[in-house]
Amino acid sequence: MSDTVTFEVPQDILDSARLTAPELKIELALSLYAQGRLSIGKARELAGMSLWEFRQLLAARRIPAHYDVEDLQDDITTLEKLDNL
């Protein structure tokens, strides 16, 4: 199990931003993912969402998925393996 870090956000800041604590975690996850600082797996974990839910949220916010040549090659390899089953 990994360690956790807790930090306090004053309620008046959440109120000013019109966010709840869980919504703030989602916003943080989206921002860190968009900056390329978190992978999609870690970002969805921080947001407390399934991968499918997080991908839908990325699409709704028009945040592009980070998908490079290595990811494409991994997907092609996986499809080839599935085709051979």
C-alpha positions in Angstrom: 0.0 0.0 0.0 1.3 3.5 -0.9 1.7 6.3 1.5 -0.7 9.2 1.4 -0.3 12.9 1.9 -3.0 15.1 3.4 -3.3 18.8 2.9 -5.8 21.3 4.0 -7.8 23.6 1.8 -9.7 26.3 3.6 -13.5 26.0 3.1 -13.7 29.6 2.0 -11.4 28.7 -1.0 -13.6 25.8 -1.9 -16.6 28.0 -1.6 -15.1 30.7 -3.7 -14.2 28.1 -6.4 -17.7 26.6 -6.0 -16.1 23.1 -5.6 -16.4 20.3 -3.1 -13.3 18.5 -1.9 -13.9 15.5 -4.3 -14.5 17.9 -7.2 -11.1 19.6 -6.4 -9.4 16.3 -6.6 -10.9 15.7 -10.1 -9.8 19.2 -11.2 -6.3 18.5 -9.9 -6.2 15.2 -11.7 -7.4 16.7 -15.0 -4.9 19.5 -14.7 -1.9 17.2 -13.9 -2.9 14.9 -16.8 -3.3 17.8 -19.2 0.2 19.0 -18.3 1.6 15.5 -18.8 2.6 15.2 -15.2 0.4 12.2 -14.5 -0.4 9.2 -16.6 -4.1 8.5 -17.3 -4.0 5.6 -14.8 -2.6 7.8 -11.9 -4.9 10.7 -12.9 -8.0 8.6 -12.8 -6.9 7.1 -9.5 -6.5 10.6 -8.0 -9.9 11.5 -9.4 -11.5 8.4 -7.9 -12.9 7.4 -11.2 -12.9 4.4 -13.5 -10.7 4.6 -16.6 -13.9 4.8 -18.7 -15.3 7.7 -16.6 -12.1 9.6 -16.7 -11.7 9.2 -20.5 -15.3 10.5 -20.9 -14.5 13.5 -18.7 -11.3 14.2 -20.8 -13.4 14.1 -23.9 -16.1 16.3 -22.4 -13.4 18.9 -21.4 -11.7 18.5 -24.8 -8.4 17.4 -23.2 -6.5 15.3 -25.7 -5.4 11.9 -24.8 -1.6 11.4 -24.5 -1.1 8.7 -27.1 2.3 8.2 -28.7 4.0 5.8 -31.1 4.9 3.4 -28.3 1.3 3.3 -27.1 0.2 2.5 -30.7 2.8 -0.3 -31.0 1.6 -1.7 -27.7 -2.0 -1.7 -29.0 -1.0 -3.3 -32.3 0.9 -6.1 -30.4 -2.1 -6.7 -28.1 -4.5 -6.9 -31.1 -2.1 -9.3 -32.9 -2.1 -11.5 -29.8 -5.9 -11.5 -29.5 -6.2 -12.3 -33.2 -4.0 -15.5 -32.6 -6.3 -16.8 -29.8 
